[in-house]
Amino acid sequence: MKLNEILNGIEYEVVKGNIDINISNLHYNSQNIQNNDLFIAIEGYNTDGHKYIKSAIERGAVAIICSKDIEEEIENCTIVKVKSGRKAMAILSSNYYGNPKDKLKIIGITGTNGKTTSTFMIKSILEEGGYKVGLLGTIANYIGDKKIHTERTTPESLEIHKLFRDMVDEGVEYCVMEVSSHSLYLDRVYGIEFEEGIFTNLTQDHLDFHKTFENYYSSKLLLFKNSKKSVINIDDKYGINILKDLSSSCYTYSIEGEGDLRAENIEMHPRGIKFSVDYKGQREDIDIHIPGRYNISNALGAMLSCLNEGMSLDIVKRGLENLSGVPGRCEIVTKNYDLGYDVIVDYAHTPDGLENILKTVKEFTEGRLISIFGCGGDRDKGKRPIMGKIGTELSDISIITSDNPRKEEPLKIIEDIVIGLDKDNYIIVENRREAIKKAMEMAKKGDVIVLAGKGHEDYQILKDKTIHFDEREVIKEIIDELY
């Protein structure tokens, strides 16, 4: 494809060379560059792509996109300067792949918690309506039933538009995607117009990156400024703020208040939830197979967005009830064993997430609630004592352990969690496998163990390596050892 075609829609300055040249591929990682490729120099937080321009040229790059002046002498290479490398990369990527975003209906979900579950719910509903659906999210990316590994919640724009292209080529009509605050702030979804933007909630997380809660909120708000319709949870105070800050079409859902869609007659049970809704005079009883009051909220957001897209309430009901569960989201991993107690794996890694899962499980626990949790290293330290307090207040017994310590010392993270705790109903077991085993050894009939923090993840990030660590496998191994 010609470089001048790839540059369509971008303000740029040709610093050197000719833009009427053929480009084989685009990359922002210089190590992936091959002959006749275009290298996009991105200013990152850990490194700056401008440092690798010479390396990219040596590997065969014939053109460079930059946002800074290049001081070193460059020969036999076209140099194009733009104002924002990240915004330019989003447009370049879309152009290069034939603007597949314009051929898809894209639904985006943002919020601290609930994004993953909401995407799976929407995918199930749309598929019940006869559509082929793509999904971009934390657990994996999907094109229909085909699962594709993912490294982060929302990929870089180059990967996003490549996935969009693959989806279009395979007949996908809708793409439902998690939209993280990082991706909004870093322009990974720049230039994408969403059919629906869904807001789940906003609680403390990612302040290591955003620094202030106001910055975090402002990043989330960007999704709705680029959505045709906004679907907002008004049980969350920041949902009310979004309504005030938007002038676009807004639709609301609620458990506690009067939204456009509201849950009534709620019945909680160990394997799920029953509730009823009234939508424009039509009433349906819904029975979903995922426990937790907060999952009613996730279901309402998913329902309302699909109703906005023309789905009937009957299809919406069937789509939700067809979903058997979401990996690592209030997932009962011992339901095929007769242990007398259950072990639940959940991704809860924020104060709000931990509080939600523990309150949910407490509602149907006959015996003791035993929680196992930690906090990730190199992340927001402010949430550590908050999570310690929540864990010990809502559990009968807490086992505080290691999560993904990354470059920090695990015991130092644990010290931050337990500082200032009023209750003494906790023990510290640094090794996560041993913590799980300890909980299972002490569990009695009617108890429930909640293993929080990692959910679907099958790895643990340590100081100098990433090791395989799938909690489902670990639990099975421990069952084999103990029984």
Secondary structure, DSSP 8 states (H G I E B T S, - for coil): -BHHHHTTT--EEEEES-S-SB---EESSGGG--TTEEEE--B-SS-BGGGGHHHHHHHTEEEEEESS---S---SSEEEEES-HHHHHHHHHHHHTT-GGGGSEEEEEESSSSHHHHHHHHHHHHHHTT--EEEE-SS-EEETTEEE--SSSS--HHHHHHHHHHHHHTT--EEEEE--HHHHHTTTTTT--EEEEEE----S--HHHHSSHHHHHHHHHHHHHTEEEEEEETTSHHHHHHHHH--SEEEEEESSS--SEEEEEEEEETTEEEEEEEETTEEEEEEESS--HHHHHHHHHHHHHHHHTT--HHHHHHHHHH---BTTBSEETTTTS--SSEEEEE---SHHHHHHHHHHHHHH-SS-EEEEE---TTS-TTHHHHHHHHHHHH-SEEEE--S--TTS-HHHHHHHHHTT-----EEE--SHHHHHHHHHHH--TT-EEEEES-TT--EEE-SS-EEE--HHHHHHHHHHHH-
